[in-house]
Amino acid sequence: MNSTYSTTVTATDEQRPSMAVIDLVAEATGVDALELEPLYHAIDPEALDSLCTDSSGFSSLEFDYSGRTVVVEQVGTDIEISLEPVTIGSERTVDVADSGPSA
């Protein structure tokens, strides 16, 4: 990962992935963690936390939170969390004419 802001969470850590995301975004944005929007507006925190205990079939996910794209990846038995500039919902355009067969 090439992100300046990243952290690793293991199943034995006391910090849950949801709290790691909040702390990482607070650090990156310079905003107090208590002043950030609730994480549940972006993703279910309990589902995110369950990745450390039950990650069968999980490889990675991305979601937008407080102006950052959060990238969560499984690396062995650990969960790697990093921040990227927002890319989800960015100025990507789709040419409708090229989107598939027409009727």
C-alpha positions as CSV (number, residue, x, y, z in Angstrom):
1,M,0.0,0.0,0.0
2,N,1.3,3.4,-0.9
3,S,-0.9,5.4,1.5
4,T,0.6,7.8,4.0
5,Y,-2.2,6.9,6.3
6,S,-2.5,3.2,7.0
7,T,-2.7,0.8,9.9
8,T,-3.0,-2.9,10.5
9,V,-5.5,-4.5,12.9
10,T,-5.2,-8.1,14.0
11,A,-7.7,-10.4,15.7
12,T,-5.7,-10.1,19.0
13,D,-5.7,-6.3,19.0
14,E,-7.9,-4.4,21.4
15,Q,-8.7,-1.8,18.7
16,R,-11.5,-2.8,16.4
17,P,-11.3,-2.0,12.7
18,S,-14.2,0.5,13.0
19,M,-12.2,2.5,15.6
20,A,-9.1,2.2,13.5
21,V,-10.9,3.8,10.6
22,I,-12.2,6.6,12.7
23,D,-8.7,7.3,14.2
24,L,-7.0,7.2,10.8
25,V,-9.5,9.6,9.2
26,A,-9.3,11.9,12.2
27,E,-5.5,11.9,11.9
28,A,-5.5,12.5,8.1
29,T,-8.1,15.3,8.2
30,G,-6.9,17.0,11.4
31,V,-10.5,16.7,12.8
32,D,-11.2,15.4,16.3
33,A,-12.6,11.9,16.1
34,L,-15.7,13.0,18.1
35,E,-16.4,15.6,15.4
36,L,-16.4,13.2,12.5
37,E,-19.7,12.1,11.0
38,P,-20.9,8.8,12.5
39,L,-19.2,5.8,10.7
40,Y,-22.6,4.1,10.4
41,H,-23.5,6.7,7.7
42,A,-20.8,5.0,5.5
43,I,-20.7,1.4,6.6
44,D,-22.1,-0.9,9.3
45,P,-19.4,-0.8,12.0
46,E,-20.3,-4.2,13.4
47,A,-19.9,-5.8,10.0
48,L,-16.5,-4.1,9.6
49,D,-15.4,-5.3,13.1
50,S,-16.5,-8.9,12.2
51,L,-13.8,-9.0,9.5
52,C,-11.1,-9.8,12.1
53,T,-13.1,-12.6,13.6
54,D,-14.9,-14.1,10.6
55,S,-13.2,-13.1,7.4
56,S,-13.8,-16.2,5.4
57,G,-14.0,-15.3,1.7
58,F,-13.1,-11.6,2.4
59,S,-10.3,-10.0,0.4
60,S,-10.9,-6.3,0.2
61,L,-13.5,-3.5,0.3
62,E,-13.6,0.3,-0.2
63,F,-16.0,2.9,1.1
64,D,-16.2,6.7,1.3
65,Y,-16.0,8.2,4.8
66,S,-15.6,11.9,5.7
67,G,-14.0,12.8,2.4
68,R,-11.6,9.9,2.1
69,T,-11.8,6.5,0.5
70,V,-11.1,3.8,3.1
71,V,-9.5,0.7,1.7
72,V,-9.8,-2.5,3.9
73,E,-7.8,-5.5,2.8
74,Q,-7.0,-8.9,4.3
75,V,-3.3,-9.5,4.5
76,G,-2.8,-13.0,5.9
77,T,-4.7,-13.1,9.2
78,D,-4.5,-9.3,9.6
79,I,-6.7,-6.5,8.3
80,E,-4.9,-3.6,6.6
81,I,-6.7,-0.3,6.5
82,S,-5.5,2.7,4.4
83,L,-6.9,6.0,3.2
84,E,-6.8,7.3,-0.3
85,P,-8.2,10.4,-1.9
86,V,-11.9,10.0,-2.6
87,T,-12.4,7.9,-5.7
88,I,-15.8,6.4,-5.1
89,G,-18.5,8.3,-7.0
90,S,-15.8,10.6,-8.5
91,E,-16.1,12.1,-11.9
92,R,-16.3,8.8,-13.7
93,T,-18.6,8.8,-16.7
94,V,-20.3,6.0,-18.4
95,D,-21.2,6.2,-22.1
96,V,-24.7,4.8,-22.1
97,A,-24.3,3.8,-25.8
98,D,-21.5,1.5,-24.8
99,S,-23.1,-0.1,-21.8
100,G,-24.5,-3.1,-23.5
101,P,-26.8,-4.4,-26.2
102,S,-29.7,-2.3,-27.1
103,A,-33.3,-3.6,-27.6
